[in-house]
Amino acid sequence: MKGVTLPDFVEDRMKVWDELKEKKKANESEKEKKPIKITLPDGSVKEGVSFETSPLDIANGISSGLARAVIVALVNDKEWDLARPLEGDCQLELLKFDNPRAQHVFWHSSAHILGEALEITLKGHLCIGPPLDDGGFYYDMASDKPVSPEDIAAVQKLVSSIVKDNQQFERMELTKQEALQLFKNNKYKEEIITKQIADDEQTTAYRCGPLIDLCRGPHIPTTKRVAAFKVLKSSSAYWRGKAENDALQRVYGISFPDKKQLKQWEEFQAKAAKRDHRVVGKAQSLFFFDPLSPGSAFWLPHGTRIYAKLLEYMRNQYHKRGFTEVITPNIFNFDLWKISGHADKYAENLYTFQTRDDEKFGLKPMNCPGHCLMFRHVGRSYRELPIRFADFGVLHRNELSGALGGLTRVRRFQQDDAHIFCLNDQVEQEIAGAIDFMEEVYNLFQFEFELELSTRPEQFLGEPEVWDQAEDALRNVLNAYTQRSGKSWRLNAGDGAFYGPKIDIHIYDAMRRSHQCATIQLDFQLPIRFNLEYNGEEGTARPVIIHRAIFGSLERFLGILIEQTGGRWPLWISPRQVCVVSVAATYNAYAEKVVQRLSELGYYADASISDKTMNKRVAEASKLQYNYILVVGEKEEETNGVNVRPRPKAGQKFVKQELMSMADFEAKLAKEVGDKVLPPDADWLGEEEEEKKDAGKKADAKSAPATASSS
């Protein structure tokens, strides 16, 4: 990059890199080069030379197109730089951008490109720059001033130059002392090295152009692989996410290997913005937030209707499935969290206070410790198990203000939280029941989902044999589910909770975005910590606890559900079910009579009888997404009927109306609510589908041959 002036600390860091690189050359030349066998996923075997042949060489040997398209390699299922030589016989897989792991690497490399531009343009010290699970990336930077729109434009311009410069990503292994020497001018990197790297441990750094960063990698071969790059926005952040630490500037970006993909992403974002739960929530008067209680939603009457319907639905499910609803305190002595272990591992998320008696108390952030107290307050017999406690109690978690975002990250919330206390030989049956429960709920809302088994982490409590037994039980349940449903599950090795393995459920909404709401976790530690016991056939024994949630946080689930539906609610959960519109003031009394009748039957019905024109009132009701608009006039009053106008599909301009008797309309509503059937407009991406159909019709019209008309 010509004409670019580098900060002094960047020049100094490059000098140290070059010195270290020269010093390590001798070690590289001493590595033994010998023939190796490289096995591809199709079973074919390629010949290579250790410490010489790279995955990129193998890709080029297959086709130049593959070499251009591949993002990262998997060597024995470990992510590996394409340009990094292989070290021995191995299994090799070449991943393109359509693979989630490849996307993760691509966006991580793009974060380095962004970091390079930030260092040069704004002269700040970089902190961390990770890829994001939902796509894209950010980089945090210590800077004396906020990032301005002019800064964003300058960074975008420099990013384009970095990409064109075709800079290679170079990898270097470092000792802890070498890493400290390399990053001596960056206190944030020094803190990471000092606290997270053992004295005898090696780490790695990567370089592209003048940017050198502490990083595990891997990365794409060169910056030119990034064909489309957009710097999105900036915000404030804190080092390590803690408000008492240094304030930072966070800059976000998105990138793709193809310019068409960026255009598609921008179109997707525009559609997603229309469905944003904060936008829909305001338009439909569902909820709001106030700075006097940050992170706590104020549920307005129509939002409360939806919230209450979700609770009612879950309570009915609990009754069918043998759960018992309980109520536990909101405030506990802090000793409870010491017993449960949350005082050590979760203290910063607890709201605590001193009582007038100078005792430390806290608001509960979860229900499980309280349920443990409830289990042990009386003697239990094995004949009582399983015991399934369900709790909708209010929870509070002290989230950082910068992490709050609408309903998806709040401080005050409720969960459909349940804890199952069972025998060891009941675990499989209870887990299978939890999956069946979850499947019914998610199918109701048209959520697709994937299951993931997270197994024993490096740091865990308990005996390995007990973990193995529990993981086998979960595998058995998941395999049985696969046989029944045809849906596969994934293994997420080493990502279980410290107290037990778990099944994570990822749901996909109508926009194909992934969310995690439900969880099913085994817990062997809380029964020990709370000394939970039951009287068994051969003496006392400890139960197993299964933590189970399906909605998870109702606030978060509702945020997702609003965006899933776009605010076009199914009738059974809709906060605005029927709007009765009179054709003239003469028929206002009949409109109000219809509303009263529907209200008595338990429906949410409103009369629209203002001085506005009938068409204007119908348009207003349509905008508020009433499921049905009933138009009433002389004929309807005479026949005790209603002219029924169902809500049209998204993008549909005209809808067929039908004159019905009140009795028939009431029966129609009762069936639709009782069966929880999806409404006629249940294609929640209907607008997009209608656009595709219209485009197809136009294309067909253009290509259709001319024919003679007949009269």
TORVEX-355314 format. One record per residue (C-alpha): x, y, z; residue in three letters. Coordinates in steps of 0.5 Angstrom, whole numbers, padded with zeros to 4 digits, always signed. Layout:
// residues N
XYZALA;...
***
This chain:
// residues 711
+0000+0000+0000MET;+0003+0006-0003LYS;+0003+0013+0001GLY;+0001+0010+0008VAL;+0004+0012+0014THR;+0005+0007+0019LEU;+0004+0009+0027PRO;+0011+0008+0031ASP;+0008+0002+0035PHE;+0007-0002+0028VAL;+0014-0001+0025GLU;+0017-0003+0032ASP;+0012-0009+0032ARG;+0014-0011+0025MET;+0021-0010+0026LYS;+0021-0015+0032VAL;+0017-0020+0028TRP;+0022-0020+0022ASP;+0028-0022+0028GLU;+0024-0027+0030LEU;+0022-0030+0023LYS;+0030-0030+0022GLU;+0031-0033+0028LYS;+0026-0039+0027LYS;+0028-0040+0020LYS;+0034-0046+0022ALA;+0028-0049+0026ASN;+0024-0050+0020GLU;+0030-0053+0015SER;+0031-0058+0020GLU;+0024-0061+0020LYS;+0024-0068+0017GLU;+0021-0068+0010LYS;+0018-0075+0008LYS;+0013-0078+0004PRO;+0006-0078+0007ILE;-0001-0080+0005LYS;-0007-0076+0005ILE;-0014-0079+0005THR;-0020-0075+0002LEU;-0027-0075+0004PRO;-0029-0080-0002ASP;-0023-0085+0001GLY;-0018-0083-0005SER;-0011-0082-0003VAL;-0006-0077-0005LYS;+0001-0077-0004GLU;+0005-0071-0001GLY;+0011-0069+0003VAL;+0011-0068+0010SER;+0013-0060+0012PHE;+0012-0059+0005GLU;+0006-0061+0002THR;+0000-0056+0004SER;-0008-0057+0003PRO;-0008-0051-0002LEU;-0003-0056-0006ASP;-0008-0062-0006ILE;-0013-0057-0008ALA;-0009-0054-0014ASN;-0008-0062-0016GLY;-0015-0063-0016ILE;-0018-0057-0020SER;-0016-0049-0020SER;-0023-0048-0019GLY;-0023-0051-0012LEU;-0017-0048-0010ALA;-0020-0041-0011ARG;-0026-0043-0008ALA;-0024-0047-0002VAL;-0023-0043+0005ILE;-0020-0047+0010VAL;-0018-0054+0011ALA;-0020-0059+0016LEU;-0014-0064+0018VAL;-0016-0070+0022ASN;-0022-0065+0024ASP;-0018-0060+0026LYS;-0018-0053+0022GLU;-0012-0052+0019TRP;-0009-0046+0014ASP;-0009-0048+0007LEU;-0002-0045+0006ALA;+0001-0049+0012ARG;+0005-0055+0010PRO;+0002-0062+0013LEU;+0006-0065+0018GLU;+0004-0073+0017GLY;-0001-0078+0015ASP;-0008-0075+0015CYS;-0015-0074+0014GLN;-0016-0068+0009LEU;-0023-0064+0008GLU;-0023-0058+0004LEU;-0028-0053+0006LEU;-0032-0048+0002LYS;-0036-0042+0004PHE;-0042-0045+0005ASP;-0039-0049+0011ASN;-0041-0046+0017PRO;-0034-0047+0020ARG;-0031-0044+0013ALA;-0035-0038+0014GLN;-0033-0037+0021HIS;-0025-0037+0019VAL;-0027-0032+0013PHE;-0030-0027+0018TRP;-0024-0028+0023HIS;-0019-0027+0017SER;-0024-0021+0015SER;-0023-0018+0022ALA;-0016-0018+0021HIS;-0017-0014+0015ILE;-0021-0009+0019LEU;-0016-0009+0025GLY;-0010-0007+0020GLU;-0015-0001+0017ALA;-0017+0001+0024LEU;-0009+0001+0026GLU;-0007+0005+0020ILE;-0013+0010+0020THR;-0014+0011+0027LEU;-0008+0010+0030LYS;-0011+0006+0036GLY;-0009+0000+0040HIS;-0013-0007+0038LEU;-0016-0011+0043CYS;-0020-0017+0040ILE;-0023-0018+0034GLY;-0028-0024+0033PRO;-0033-0027+0028PRO;-0040-0027+0030LEU;-0044-0033+0030ASP;-0050-0029+0026ASP;-0045-0027+0021GLY;-0040-0022+0020GLY;-0035-0019+0025PHE;-0032-0014+0030TYR;-0026-0011+0032TYR;-0025-0007+0039ASP;-0020-0002+0039MET;-0017+0003+0045ALA;-0018+0010+0042SER;-0018+0017+0045ASP;-0024+0019+0041LYS;-0031+0016+0038PRO;-0031+0013+0031VAL;-0034+0018+0027SER;-0038+0017+0020PRO;-0032+0020+0017GLU;-0027+0015+0020ASP;-0032+0009+0018ILE;-0031+0012+0010ALA;-0024+0012+0011ALA;-0023+0005+0014VAL;-0028+0003+0008GLN;-0023+0006+0003LYS;-0017+0003+0006LEU;-0020-0004+0007VAL;-0021-0004-0001SER;-0013-0002-0002SER;-0011-0008+0003ILE;-0016-0013-0001VAL;-0013-0011-0007LYS;-0006-0011-0004ASP;-0007-0019-0004ASN;-0003-0019+0003GLN;-0001-0026+0005GLN;-0003-0029+0012PHE;+0003-0031+0015GLU;+0003-0036+0022ARG;+0009-0036+0027MET;+0009-0040+0033GLU;+0011-0036+0039LEU;+0014-0038+0046THR;+0010-0034+0052LYS;+0016-0029+0052GLN;+0017-0028+0045GLU;+0009-0026+0045ALA;+0011-0021+0050LEU;+0016-0018+0046GLN;+0012-0018+0040LEU;+0006-0014+0043PHE;+0010-0010+0049LYS;+0007-0004+0046ASN;+0000-0006+0047ASN;-0003-0007+0054LYS;-0009-0011+0052TYR;-0005-0016+0049LYS;+0000-0017+0054GLU;-0006-0018+0059GLU;-0008-0024+0055ILE;-0001-0027+0054ILE;+0000-0026+0062THR;-0007-0029+0064LYS;-0008-0034+0059GLN;-0002-0037+0057ILE;+0002-0042+0061ALA;+0010-0040+0062ASP;+0011-0047+0058ASP;+0006-0046+0053GLU;+0007-0044+0046GLN;+0002-0039+0042THR;+0001-0037+0035THR;+0001-0030+0032ALA;-0001-0028+0025TYR;+0001-0023+0020ARG;-0002-0020+0014CYS;+0001-0013+0011GLY;+0003-0009+0017PRO;-0002-0012+0022LEU;+0001-0017+0027ILE;-0004-0020+0032ASP;-0004-0025+0037LEU;-0009-0031+0034CYS;-0010-0038+0034ARG;-0012-0038+0027GLY;-0013-0041+0022PRO;-0014-0036+0016HIS;-0015-0035+0009ILE;-0009-0035+0004PRO;-0009-0028+0002THR;-0013-0022+0003THR;-0015-0022-0004LYS;-0020-0028-0003ARG;-0025-0022+0000VAL;-0029-0020-0006ALA;-0034-0016-0002ALA;-0033-0012+0005PHE;-0037-0007+0008LYS;-0036-0003+0014VAL;-0042-0003+0018LEU;-0042+0001+0024LYS;-0039+0003+0031SER;-0041+0003+0038SER;-0038+0003+0045SER;-0035-0003+0049ALA;-0031-0004+0055TYR;-0025-0008+0055TRP;-0027-0015+0058ARG;-0034-0013+0057GLY;-0034-0010+0064LYS;-0036-0003+0066ALA;-0030-0001+0070GLU;-0025-0003+0065ASN;-0023+0002+0059ASP;-0028+0004+0055ALA;-0027+0002+0047LEU;-0029+0003+0040GLN;-0032-0003+0037ARG;-0033-0003+0029VAL;-0037-0008+0026TYR;-0036-0011+0019GLY;-0039-0016+0014ILE;-0035-0019+0008SER;-0036-0025+0003PHE;-0032-0028-0003PRO;-0037-0026-0008ASP;-0040-0019-0009LYS;-0047-0022-0010LYS;-0047-0025-0003GLN;-0046-0018+0000LEU;-0052-0016-0005LYS;-0056-0022-0002GLN;-0054-0020+0005TRP;-0056-0013+0004GLU;-0063-0015+0002GLU;-0064-0020+0007PHE;-0062-0015+0012GLN;-0067-0010+0009ALA;-0073-0015+0010LYS;-0070-0017+0017ALA;-0071-0010+0019ALA;-0078-0009+0017LYS;-0079-0015+0022ARG;-0075-0013+0028ASP;-0079-0014+0034HIS;-0077-0007+0037ARG;-0081-0004+0030VAL;-0087-0009+0030VAL;-0087-0008+0038GLY;-0088-0001+0037LYS;-0093-0001+0031ALA;-0097-0006+0035GLN;-0096-0003+0042SER;-0094-0009+0045LEU;-0088-0007+0050PHE;-0083-0001+0051PHE;-0077+0000+0055PHE;-0075+0006+0060ASP;-0068+0008+0062PRO;-0071+0009+0069LEU;-0071+0001+0069SER;-0066-0001+0063PRO;-0067-0008+0061GLY;-0074-0009+0064SER;-0080-0009+0059ALA;-0086-0006+0060PHE;-0091-0010+0057TRP;-0097-0006+0055LEU;-0104-0009+0055PRO;-0104-0012+0048HIS;-0097-0015+0049GLY;-0099-0018+0056THR;-0105-0022+0052ARG;-0099-0025+0048ILE;-0095-0026+0054TYR;-0101-0029+0058ALA;-0103-0034+0052LYS;-0096-0037+0052LEU;-0096-0038+0060LEU;-0103-0041+0059GLU;-0101-0046+0053TYR;-0095-0048+0057MET;-0099-0049+0063ARG;-0104-0053+0059ASN;-0098-0057+0057GLN;-0095-0058+0064TYR;-0102-0061+0066HIS;-0102-0066+0060LYS;-0095-0068+0062ARG;-0095-0069+0069GLY;-0091-0063+0071PHE;-0093-0059+0078THR;-0093-0052+0078GLU;-0089-0048+0084VAL;-0088-0041+0086ILE;-0081-0040+0090THR;-0079-0033+0093PRO;-0075-0028+0089ASN;-0070-0026+0094ILE;-0065-0031+0098PHE;-0060-0031+0103ASN;-0053-0030+0099PHE;-0051-0037+0103ASP;-0056-0040+0098LEU;-0051-0038+0092TRP;-0045-0041+0096LYS;-0048-0048+0097ILE;-0050-0048+0089SER;-0044-0046+0087GLY;-0046-0039+0083HIS;-0043-0035+0088ALA;-0036-0037+0085ASP;-0038-0038+0078LYS;-0044-0033+0077TYR;-0043-0027+0082ALA;-0042-0022+0077GLU;-0049-0023+0074ASN;-0053-0023+0081LEU;-0056-0017+0084TYR;-0054-0017+0091THR;-0056-0012+0097PHE;-0055-0012+0105GLN;-0061-0012+0109THR;-0063-0008+0115ARG;-0060-0013+0119ASP;-0053-0013+0115ASP;-0054-0020+0112GLU;-0053-0021+0104LYS;-0059-0022+0100PHE;-0060-0023+0092GLY;-0065-0023+0087LEU;-0065-0030+0084LYS;-0063-0031+0077PRO;-0065-0038+0076MET;-0070-0043+0079ASN;-0066-0049+0081CYS;-0063-0048+0088PRO;-0070-0046+0090GLY;-0073-0052+0087HIS;-0067-0056+0091CYS;-0070-0053+0097LEU;-0077-0055+0095MET;-0075-0062+0094PHE;-0071-0063+0101ARG;-0076-0060+0105HIS;-0079-0067+0106VAL;-0077-0074+0106GLY;-0078-0077+0099ARG;-0079-0084+0097SER;-0077-0087+0090TYR;-0084-0088+0089ARG;-0085-0081+0088GLU;-0080-0080+0083LEU;-0080-0077+0078PRO;-0082-0070+0081ILE;-0083-0065+0076ARG;-0083-0058+0078PHE;-0085-0052+0074ALA;-0084-0045+0075ASP;-0085-0038+0072PHE;-0082-0034+0077GLY;-0079-0027+0076VAL;-0071-0028+0075LEU;-0066-0022+0075HIS;-0059-0022+0072ARG;-0054-0016+0072ASN;-0053-0016+0065GLU;-0048-0011+0062LEU;-0052-0004+0060SER;-0048-0005+0053GLY;-0050-0012+0052ALA;-0058-0010+0053LEU;-0062-0011+0046GLY;-0069-0010+0046GLY;-0073-0017+0048LEU;-0067-0021+0046THR;-0062-0019+0052ARG;-0066-0017+0058VAL;-0065-0016+0066ARG;-0072-0018+0068ARG;-0075-0024+0065PHE;-0079-0030+0066GLN;-0078-0037+0064GLN;-0082-0044+0063ASP;-0077-0047+0067ASP;-0077-0054+0070ALA;-0073-0059+0074HIS;-0074-0066+0074ILE;-0072-0070+0080PHE;-0071-0077+0078CYS;-0068-0084+0078LEU;-0062-0086+0074ASN;-0066-0091+0070ASP;-0071-0086+0069GLN;-0066-0081+0065VAL;-0067-0083+0058GLU;-0075-0084+0059GLN;-0075-0076+0062GLU;-0070-0074+0056ILE;-0074-0077+0051ALA;-0081-0074+0054GLY;-0077-0067+0054ALA;-0075-0068+0047ILE;-0082-0070+0045ASP;-0085-0064+0049PHE;-0080-0059+0045MET;-0082-0062+0038GLU;-0089-0060+0039GLU;-0088-0053+0041VAL;-0083-0051+0036TYR;-0087-0055+0031ASN;-0093-0051+0033LEU;-0090-0044+0031PHE;-0086-0047+0025GLN;-0079-0047+0028PHE;-0074-0052+0025GLU;-0069-0054+0030PHE;-0063-0058+0030GLU;-0060-0062+0036LEU;-0053-0062+0039GLU;-0050-0066+0044LEU;-0045-0063+0049SER;-0040-0067+0052THR;-0035-0067+0058ARG;-0031-0061+0058PRO;-0024-0060+0061GLU;-0026-0057+0067GLN;-0031-0062+0070PHE;-0034-0064+0077LEU;-0036-0071+0079GLY;-0033-0078+0076GLU;-0031-0080+0069PRO;-0035-0086+0069GLU;-0042-0082+0071VAL;-0041-0077+0066TRP;-0040-0083+0061ASP;-0046-0086+0063GLN;-0050-0080+0063ALA;-0047-0078+0056GLU;-0049-0085+0053ASP;-0056-0084+0056ALA;-0057-0078+0052LEU;-0054-0081+0046ARG;-0059-0087+0046ASN;-0065-0082+0046VAL;-0062-0078+0041LEU;-0061-0084+0036ASN;-0068-0086+0038ALA;-0070-0079+0036TYR;-0066-0080+0029THR;-0069-0087+0028GLN;-0076-0084+0029ARG;-0076-0077+0026SER;-0070-0078+0021GLY;-0067-0072+0023LYS;-0060-0072+0025SER;-0056-0069+0031TRP;-0049-0066+0032ARG;-0044-0068+0037LEU;-0041-0062+0040ASN;-0035-0065+0044ALA;-0032-0062+0050GLY;-0038-0056+0051ASP;-0042-0059+0056GLY;-0043-0055+0063ALA;-0038-0057+0068PHE;-0044-0060+0072TYR;-0046-0065+0067GLY;-0047-0066+0059PRO;-0053-0063+0056LYS;-0057-0062+0049ILE;-0057-0056+0046ASP;-0063-0054+0041ILE;-0062-0049+0036HIS;-0068-0046+0032ILE;-0069-0043+0026TYR;-0074-0038+0024ASP;-0077-0036+0018ALA;-0071-0032+0016MET;-0067-0038+0017ARG;-0063-0034+0023ARG;-0061-0039+0028SER;-0063-0038+0036HIS;-0062-0042+0042GLN;-0068-0042+0047CYS;-0069-0049+0049ALA;-0064-0053+0053THR;-0064-0060+0057ILE;-0058-0061+0062GLN;-0057-0067+0066LEU;-0054-0065+0073ASP;-0050-0069+0078PHE;-0047-0064+0082GLN;-0053-0060+0085LEU;-0056-0066+0089PRO;-0049-0067+0092ILE;-0049-0059+0094ARG;-0056-0059+0097PHE;-0055-0066+0100ASN;-0061-0069+0096LEU;-0064-0076+0098GLU;-0069-0080+0097TYR;-0071-0087+0100ASN;-0070-0093+0095GLY;-0071-0100+0096GLU;-0063-0101+0098GLU;-0063-0095+0102GLY;-0062-0087+0101THR;-0059-0085+0094ALA;-0059-0078+0090ARG;-0063-0076+0085PRO;-0061-0074+0078VAL;-0063-0067+0076ILE;-0065-0065+0069ILE;-0066-0058+0068HIS;-0071-0056+0062ARG;-0073-0050+0058ALA;-0077-0050+0052ILE;-0079-0042+0051PHE;-0073-0041+0055GLY;-0074-0033+0057SER;-0081-0031+0055LEU;-0078-0024+0053GLU;-0073-0027+0048ARG;-0078-0032+0046PHE;-0083-0027+0044LEU;-0078-0023+0041GLY;-0076-0028+0036ILE;-0083-0030+0035LEU;-0085-0023+0033ILE;-0080-0023+0028GLU;-0082-0030+0026GLN;-0089-0028+0025THR;-0087-0021+0023GLY;-0093-0019+0028GLY;-0098-0023+0024ARG;-0101-0027+0030TRP;-0104-0034+0029PRO;-0111-0033+0032LEU;-0110-0037+0038TRP;-0105-0032+0041ILE;-0107-0026+0037SER;-0108-0020+0041PRO;-0112-0017+0036ARG;-0117-0022+0034GLN;-0123-0019+0031VAL;-0125-0012+0029CYS;-0132-0010+0027VAL;-0133-0004+0023VAL;-0140-0001+0022SER;-0141+0002+0015VAL;-0145+0008+0018ALA;-0146+0011+0024ALA;-0153+0008+0024THR;-0150+0001+0025TYR;-0146+0003+0031ASN;-0150-0001+0036ALA;-0150-0007+0032TYR;-0143-0007+0031ALA;-0142-0006+0039GLU;-0147-0012+0040LYS;-0143-0016+0036VAL;-0136-0014+0040VAL;-0140-0015+0046GLN;-0142-0022+0044ARG;-0135-0024+0042LEU;-0132-0021+0048SER;-0137-0026+0052GLU;-0134-0032+0049LEU;-0127-0030+0051GLY;-0124-0027+0044TYR;-0121-0020+0044TYR;-0126-0016+0039ALA;-0126-0008+0038ASP;-0131-0004+0035ALA;-0129+0001+0030SER;-0134+0006+0030ILE;-0131+0013+0029SER;-0133+0019+0024ASP;-0127+0016+0019LYS;-0130+0013+0013THR;-0131+0006+0013MET;-0125+0004+0008ASN;-0120+0008+0012LYS;-0122+0004+0019ARG;-0122-0002+0015VAL;-0115+0000+0013ALA;-0113+0002+0020GLU;-0115-0005+0022ALA;-0111-0008+0017SER;-0105-0005+0019LYS;-0106-0007+0026LEU;-0106-0014+0023GLN;-0113-0016+0026TYR;-0114-0023+0024ASN;-0121-0022+0022TYR;-0125-0015+0020ILE;-0132-0016+0020LEU;-0136-0011+0016VAL;-0143-0010+0019VAL;-0149-0006+0016GLY;-0157-0007+0014GLU;-0156-0014+0011LYS;-0152-0016+0017GLU;-0156-0013+0022GLU;-0163-0016+0019GLU;-0160-0023+0019THR;-0156-0023+0025ASN;-0150-0024+0021GLY;-0143-0021+0019VAL;-0139-0020+0013ASN;-0132-0023+0014VAL;-0126-0021+0011ARG;-0120-0025+0014PRO;-0113-0022+0014ARG;-0110-0023+0007PRO;-0103-0026+0006LYS;-0097-0021+0006ALA;-0097-0018-0001GLY;-0104-0020-0003GLN;-0108-0014-0005LYS;-0115-0017-0005PHE;-0119-0022-0001VAL;-0125-0026-0001LYS;-0131-0024+0004GLN;-0136-0028+0006GLU;-0143-0027+0009LEU;-0144-0031+0015MET;-0149-0032+0021SER;-0146-0030+0028MET;-0147-0038+0030ALA;-0143-0040+0024ASP;-0137-0035+0025PHE;-0137-0037+0032GLU;-0136-0044+0031ALA;-0130-0042+0026LYS;-0127-0038+0031LEU;-0128-0044+0036ALA;-0125-0049+0031LYS;-0119-0045+0029GLU;-0117-0043+0037VAL;-0118-0050+0039GLY;-0114-0053+0034ASP;-0109-0048+0034LYS;-0109-0048+0027VAL;-0105-0044+0023LEU;-0108-0038+0019PRO;-0109-0037+0012PRO;-0103-0033+0012ASP;-0099-0037+0016ALA;-0094-0037+0010ASP;-0090-0032+0014TRP;-0085-0030+0008LEU;-0091-0030+0004GLY;-0089-0023+0001GLU;-0083-0026-0002GLU;-0086-0032-0005GLU;-0092-0027-0008GLU;-0086-0023-0011GLU;-0083-0030-0014LYS;-0090-0032-0017LYS;-0091-0025-0020ASP;-0084-0025-0023ALA;-0085-0032-0025GLY;-0092-0030-0028LYS;-0088-0024-0032LYS;-0083-0029-0034ALA;-0088-0034-0037ASP;-0092-0028-0040ALA;-0086-0026-0044LYS;-0084-0033-0046SER;-0091-0035-0048ALA;-0092-0036-0056PRO;-0097-0031-0059ALA;-0104-0034-0060THR;-0110-0032-0064ALA;-0116-0030-0060SER;-0123-0032-0061SER;-0129-0029-0059SER;
***
